[in-house]
Amino acid sequence: MREPAPPKPADIDVTVEATLEEFFNGSKKRVDYRRQVVGLDGRTIKTEVAFTNVFVRPGMPESQTLKLKGFGN
């Protein structure tokens, strides 16, 4: 019999701190986060630290939500 697949990990929410000047002029921010990765055996899950660069565009609203495909769990 086949074993059931492990449950799908939840989405990752990261809050990026930016100053008023960065919202006005635009900037590039490095975001560090932890994500869960499935091991080679397909059953074990380990946690690793990952990072990505996020661009704050001039005039971007404070509550802007960015979704990055393939960067999460």
C-alpha positions in Angstrom: 0.0 0.0 0.0 1.1 3.6 -0.6 1.6 5.9 2.2 -0.4 9.1 2.2 1.4 12.2 1.1 2.5 14.7 3.8 0.2 17.6 4.3 0.8 20.7 2.1 2.7 23.4 4.0 1.0 26.7 4.6 1.9 29.8 2.6 4.6 32.1 3.9 3.7 35.7 4.9 6.7 38.1 5.3 6.4 41.7 6.3 9.0 44.0 4.8 9.8 47.2 6.7 10.3 50.3 4.5 10.7 53.9 5.3 8.7 56.8 3.8 11.7 57.8 1.8 11.9 54.2 0.3 8.2 54.4 -0.7 8.7 57.8 -2.3 11.9 57.1 -4.2 11.8 53.3 -4.6 14.3 50.8 -3.3 15.5 47.2 -3.4 15.1 45.2 -0.1 16.6 41.8 0.7 14.0 39.6 2.5 15.1 36.6 4.5 12.5 33.9 5.4 12.3 30.3 6.5 10.7 27.7 4.3 10.0 24.0 4.5 11.5 21.7 1.9 10.6 18.1 1.2 13.6 15.7 1.4 14.8 13.4 -1.4 12.8 10.5 0.0 9.6 12.5 -0.5 8.5 12.2 3.2 10.9 14.1 5.4 10.5 17.9 5.7 13.4 20.1 6.7 13.5 23.9 7.3 15.9 26.1 5.5 16.6 29.8 5.4 16.1 31.5 2.0 16.2 35.0 0.7 15.0 37.0 -2.2 15.1 40.7 -3.4 11.9 42.7 -3.4 11.6 46.0 -5.3 9.7 48.8 -3.6 8.4 50.9 -6.5 7.9 54.6 -6.1 4.3 55.3 -5.0 3.6 51.8 -4.0 0.8 51.6 -1.3 1.8 50.7 2.2 -0.4 47.7 2.3 0.7 46.2 -1.1 0.8 42.4 -1.2 3.3 40.7 -3.4 2.9 37.0 -4.3 6.1 35.3 -5.5 5.5 31.9 -7.2 7.9 29.2 -6.4 9.6 30.9 -3.5 7.6 29.5 -0.6 7.2 26.0 0.8 
